[in-house]
Amino acid sequence: MNTHLLIGVAVMFGLIGFAASRDLLRRLKIQTQLVTVPVNRAARPARAER
């Protein structure tokens, strides 16, 4: 096969993979949202002084 054709196909697959990974990461970022968790500071045991 022609070398230029193979390079072109590889570049196209790379661009398709790059676009798909960006889209996937964007969708995962939307799904994962940080939630604050209340912590009772009096319930935690005090650290032992060394």
Secondary structure as UniProt FT lines:
FT   HELIX           3..31
FT   HELIX           41..43
//
